Amino acid sequence: MAQLKLPFGRGHITADIPDGRLAGVLQSRAHSYQAKADQPELVRQALENPIGSPRLRELAAGKNKVVILSSDHTRPVPSKVILPQLVEEIRAGNPDAEITVLVATGFHRPTTEAELLDKYGETLYRHSGLRFVIHESGKKEDMVHLGTLPSGGELLINKLAAEADLLVGEGFIEPHFFAGFSGGRKSVLPGVSSRETVLANHCSAFIDSPNARTGILDGNPIHRDMLYAAQQAKLAFICNVVIDADKRVIAAFAGHFDQAHRAGCAFVDQLSGVDAVPAPIVITTNGGYPLDQNLYQSVKGMTAAEATCAPGGVIIMVSACSDGHGGQSFYDTFAHEPDNRKIMDRFLATPSDRTIPDQWEAQILCRVLLQHPVILVTQAPREMVEAMHLHWAADLPAAIALADRLLGKADSPITVIPDGVSVIVRK
């Protein structure tokens, strides 16, 4: 019996794969990569040696209103490691600078105070002299117009970011299932953009593009819009990190928002690229907390399985989903229409200016479901899971047994992806 540890919520579950059934394990080399220094030192070295940019302290000289865009509660960005050093650099350039941390929620719900304390820690959140503001994409009064995206959508971003004397981004780089990679320009779009701007950028035509896939930047229409948004917002400097399975920093990249980001993406691509091992059953995860808080986010891990699952095969998604479905319209799309083909046809007929909230995630989930049954091993209610056209399983053995029944045989090979959001599966 092969035993594999899979992240689930804040803990793990064990996958016991019967002898002879394990086809392969697809795992990012980031999880075994030996960092060349400890976490704070890696960030310090990156800040001292920026790519394509002067040091942050030089950029901060004479800048009074400084805004740091910081990822929200859905991202495992180690802000406790990064943010203090960003602040130190800024204050080295201007000790009197007013520093605002703008939590880049994008289209997500607002981050709670408990989540802010968990993310930043008591000292940083309450006693550092920083002002914390949570971006809310639906607040039109908070937005300013900065032009028209290459796609034709209106670019509206949070006025705190637009009016900053110096705009800085903090984040991490991982494979992203339609933007190619996270990090860099994503701090602005969708990070601090209006709902109208996010909807235009995440339109069905772009999501349907073969270049809007994991690990692809060139020719990716979603990435092109995001770059434009970062340029218009005058994103002056970023510090992005790469993390391992324990959410620890293994590399850091700082400097110009595109050049430093590209360097980080190349590093991630080198570590995360894995060759597909096609199998009738593929088990995947969303890397545990915080990325497996809801079904909405868990679609990301499914796309890794999609890239290696044999035609007609079954995907088993291991995701706690302690926060439920993650989006009412996302849920309603499936709960109100039993036919996946009709859902997809409706999406593809929707023009960019009529995109509905969470349509992109629903479109990708629908794409997966049109090709593969998906079994969810989760803490989420069975009724919710089944309303969204997925199969529910209480645990992994039950999920494997169900997959066997769906396939009509009991010995199909199984490919396991311990962290579906950390790999770029090469077909």
Buried (B, 14 or more C-beta within 10 A) or exposed (E): EBEBEBBBBEEBBEBEBEEEBBBBBBBBBBBEBEBEBEBBEBBBBBBEEBBBBBBBBEBBEEBEBBBBBBBBBBBBBBBBBBBBBBBEBBBBBBEEBBBBBBBBBBBBBBBEEEBBEBBBBEEBBEEBEBEBBBBBBEEEEBBBEBEEBEBEBBBBBBEBBBEBBBBBBBBBBBBBBBBBBBBBBBBBBBBBBBBBBBBBBBBBBBBBBEBBBBBBBEEBBBBBBBBBBBBBBBBBBBBBBBBBBEBBBBBBBBBBBBBBBBBBBEBBBEBBBBEBBBBBBBBBBBBBBBBBBBBBBBBBBBBBBBBBBBEEBBBBBBBBBBBBBBBEEBBBBBBEBEEBEEBBEBBEEBEBEEBBBBBBBBBBBBBBBEBBBBBBBBBBEEEBBBBBBBBBBEEBEEBBBBBBEBBEEEEBBBBBBBBBBBBBBEE
